[in-house]
Amino acid sequence: MSSGTDLPGATVWLTGLPSAGKTTIARAVADRLTATGRRAEVLDGDEIREFLSAGLGFSREDRDTNVRRIGFVAELLASNGVIALVPVIAPYADSRKAVRARHDAEGTAYLEVHVATPVEVCSERDVKGLYARQAAGELSGLTGVDDPYEAPTDPELRIGTHGRTVAESADAVYALLTERGLA
């Protein structure tokens, strides 16, 4: 088994609806990677919005700016040997395509993982209370409900989290990394 220090970095972008399980899976994969000696960082969308993208709203332009900023940081980490796990909705295909293009231009591995949880399941989980607030008329622009989510057409991996455990979902991401020589 490799110590992890001689392997290249990569960005693993986990996209999906709010409460799909993106961050939970990312943290489980990060724990597994660090247990094997790999450097891994989770770039959580909520934390990034607070510290790197404060002041941005949820317009299409602001969402695009946010995704591109996160993509820049992820590529920077990945180009320095870190597995950057990015559990960020990134609702627009063109924004994700731009992040992939930046990685390609820099020669940095980029893997898109679609956490394909149905909106009905996400609204039942409702980790942050967003679906309840939207249903009560207190929130508008909720991705996948009254704001668009453009699901990836050709991700490296698609995970349906409803009907599988967090460990099974994390195993699938880890297997992808291993298959690509990144874990």
C-alpha positions as CSV (number, residue, x, y, z in Angstrom):
1,M,0.0,0.0,0.0
2,S,1.3,3.5,-0.9
3,S,1.9,6.0,1.8
4,G,-0.1,8.5,-0.2
5,T,2.8,10.9,-0.5
6,D,3.8,9.7,-3.9
7,L,0.3,9.9,-5.4
8,P,-1.0,13.0,-7.3
9,G,-3.8,15.1,-5.9
10,A,-7.2,15.4,-7.4
11,T,-10.5,17.3,-7.0
12,V,-13.6,15.2,-6.4
13,W,-16.6,17.4,-6.9
14,L,-19.7,16.0,-5.3
15,T,-22.8,17.7,-6.9
16,G,-26.4,17.2,-6.0
17,L,-29.4,18.8,-4.4
18,P,-29.5,20.2,-0.9
19,S,-29.6,17.4,1.7
20,A,-28.5,14.8,-0.9
21,G,-25.7,13.6,1.3
22,K,-22.7,15.3,-0.4
23,T,-20.9,16.6,2.7
24,T,-21.6,13.4,4.7
25,I,-20.0,11.3,1.9
26,A,-17.1,13.7,1.4
27,R,-16.3,13.6,5.1
28,A,-16.4,9.8,5.2
29,V,-14.1,9.6,2.1
30,A,-11.7,12.2,3.7
31,D,-11.5,10.1,6.9
32,R,-10.7,7.0,4.9
33,L,-8.1,8.8,2.8
34,T,-6.3,10.4,5.8
35,A,-6.3,7.0,7.6
36,T,-4.2,5.7,4.7
37,G,-1.8,8.6,4.9
38,R,-3.3,10.7,2.1
39,R,-3.7,14.4,2.5
40,A,-7.4,15.3,2.0
41,E,-9.5,18.4,2.5
42,V,-13.2,18.9,2.4
43,L,-14.2,22.3,0.9
44,D,-17.7,22.5,2.4
45,G,-20.0,24.9,0.4
46,D,-21.5,26.5,3.5
47,E,-18.0,27.2,5.0
48,I,-16.7,28.6,1.7
49,R,-19.7,30.9,1.4
50,E,-19.0,32.2,4.9
51,F,-15.3,32.7,4.5
52,L,-14.4,33.0,0.8
53,S,-17.6,34.1,-0.9
54,A,-19.2,36.3,1.8
55,G,-21.4,38.9,0.1
56,L,-22.4,36.7,-2.8
57,G,-26.1,35.9,-3.1
58,F,-27.8,33.2,-5.0
59,S,-28.3,34.7,-8.4
60,R,-27.0,32.7,-11.3
61,E,-24.0,35.0,-11.6
62,D,-23.2,34.8,-7.9
63,R,-23.6,31.1,-7.9
64,D,-21.2,30.9,-10.9
65,T,-18.7,33.1,-9.2
66,N,-18.9,31.0,-6.0
67,V,-18.3,27.7,-7.9
68,R,-15.4,29.2,-9.9
69,R,-13.8,30.4,-6.6
70,I,-14.2,27.0,-5.0
71,G,-12.8,25.4,-8.2
72,F,-9.7,27.6,-8.0
73,V,-9.0,26.6,-4.4
74,A,-9.7,23.0,-5.1
75,E,-7.3,22.9,-8.1
76,L,-4.7,24.7,-6.1
77,L,-4.9,22.1,-3.3
78,A,-5.1,19.2,-5.8
79,S,-2.0,20.4,-7.8
80,N,-0.1,20.2,-4.5
81,G,-0.9,16.6,-3.9
82,V,-4.1,17.0,-1.8
83,I,-7.4,15.2,-2.6
84,A,-9.9,18.1,-2.5
85,L,-13.4,16.8,-1.8
86,V,-15.9,19.5,-2.8
87,P,-19.5,18.8,-1.7
88,V,-21.1,21.8,-3.4
89,I,-24.4,21.9,-5.2
90,A,-23.0,23.8,-8.3
91,P,-26.4,23.7,-10.0
92,Y,-25.3,24.9,-13.4
93,A,-23.6,22.6,-15.9
94,D,-21.6,25.5,-17.5
95,S,-20.1,26.4,-14.1
96,R,-19.0,22.8,-13.4
97,K,-17.7,22.6,-17.0
98,A,-15.5,25.7,-16.4
99,V,-14.1,24.2,-13.2
100,R,-13.3,21.0,-15.1
101,A,-11.6,23.0,-17.9
102,R,-9.4,24.8,-15.4
103,H,-8.3,21.5,-14.0
104,D,-7.7,20.1,-17.5
105,A,-5.6,23.2,-18.4
106,E,-3.5,22.7,-15.3
107,G,-3.1,18.9,-15.8
108,T,-4.9,18.3,-12.5
109,A,-7.3,15.3,-12.1
110,Y,-11.0,16.2,-11.7
111,L,-13.7,13.7,-10.9
112,E,-17.4,14.6,-10.9
113,V,-19.6,12.6,-8.6
114,H,-23.3,13.1,-8.9
115,V,-25.0,12.4,-5.6
116,A,-28.3,11.6,-7.3
117,T,-30.8,11.7,-4.4
118,P,-34.4,12.4,-5.4
119,V,-35.8,15.7,-4.3
120,E,-38.5,13.9,-2.3
121,V,-35.8,12.1,-0.2
122,C,-33.9,15.3,0.2
123,S,-37.0,17.2,1.5
124,E,-37.6,14.4,4.0
125,R,-33.9,14.7,5.2
126,D,-34.0,18.5,5.2
127,V,-30.8,18.8,7.1
128,K,-30.8,22.6,7.2
129,G,-34.6,23.1,7.2
130,L,-34.5,24.7,3.7
131,Y,-37.3,22.6,2.2
132,A,-39.6,23.4,5.2
133,R,-38.8,27.1,4.8
134,Q,-39.5,27.0,1.1
135,A,-42.8,25.2,1.6
136,A,-43.8,27.8,4.2
137,G,-43.0,30.6,1.7
138,E,-40.1,31.9,3.8
139,L,-37.5,31.0,1.2
140,S,-37.4,31.1,-2.6
141,G,-34.7,30.0,-5.1
142,L,-34.2,26.6,-3.5
143,T,-32.2,24.5,-5.9
144,G,-34.2,21.7,-7.4
145,V,-37.5,23.0,-6.2
146,D,-38.1,26.6,-7.6
147,D,-34.6,27.1,-8.9
148,P,-32.9,24.9,-11.5
149,Y,-30.5,22.1,-11.0
150,E,-28.8,20.8,-14.1
151,A,-27.9,17.2,-13.3
152,P,-24.6,16.0,-14.8
153,T,-25.0,14.1,-18.0
154,D,-21.8,12.2,-17.8
155,P,-20.2,12.2,-14.4
156,E,-17.4,9.9,-13.5
157,L,-19.7,8.4,-10.8
158,R,-23.4,8.6,-10.1
159,I,-24.5,7.6,-6.6
160,G,-28.1,7.1,-5.5
161,T,-27.8,7.5,-1.8
162,H,-31.4,6.5,-1.1
163,G,-31.1,2.7,-0.4
164,R,-27.4,2.6,0.4
165,T,-25.5,3.5,3.5
166,V,-23.0,6.4,3.9
167,A,-20.2,3.8,4.0
168,E,-21.4,2.2,0.8
169,S,-21.5,5.6,-0.9
170,A,-18.0,6.5,0.4
171,D,-16.7,3.1,-0.7
172,A,-17.9,3.9,-4.3
173,V,-16.0,7.2,-4.3
174,Y,-12.9,5.6,-2.8
175,A,-13.1,2.8,-5.4
176,L,-13.2,5.4,-8.2
177,L,-10.1,7.1,-6.7
178,T,-8.3,3.8,-6.4
179,E,-9.2,2.9,-10.0
180,R,-7.8,6.2,-11.2
181,G,-4.5,5.7,-9.2
182,L,-5.3,8.4,-6.8
183,A,-5.8,6.5,-3.5
